[in-house]
Amino acid sequence: MSAIASFYILDTTKLDELSKNAEIIVKKGFFSKKVTDNYWEFLANNATELKKLDGSGYVYANLLVYLHEEKNVDLLTNQYDSIAKELVDKRGNSHFIFTNTQKTSFLLQLKPDLFSLTEIQKFNQDFSEEGDEETAKLTLDAIKLLHDNLGKVQNDNQLLLLIIG
């Protein structure tokens, strides 16, 4: 099973609205059910969609842990953790929010040429028993995409949103 990894640039002032629009509203009638889901429309109208990963977005689960544990690049925590958790709870898929501060702190450490296929294969094997070369190559692609998309955050009023699902 595969998941899409979608990236968006979003203004910080839109986070509360994003969270409100993340909730799927189901109204049940006697013989009917109406489902309202404005999330994707909200993102289309209020965020800039960036390039997606050409492959399973699930590689980001290993990658973000790898970056934290092996490279001291903590992209898993910031001041928007509670909003990311709300989005996960409401949508049922993974959401990560990356800040301009994280960009400033870690962008140079995310340069794709700093990572090796062998090192990623070894980590993947130890962490999730997925040490195959194909997954490691996809992880290298995921690093490049994360680096490029994080580089598009321009200031403290913008965020990079990663949705995996």
Secondary structure, DSSP 8 states (H G I E B T S, - for coil): ----EEEEEEEGGGHHHHHHHHS-EEEE-SS-EEEE--HHHHHHHHEEE----SS-TTHHHHHHHHHHHHH----S-STTHHHHHHHHHHHSSEEEEEEHHHHHHHTGGG-GGG--HHHHHHHHHHHHS---HHHHHHHHHHHHHHHHHHTT--STTEEEEEEE-
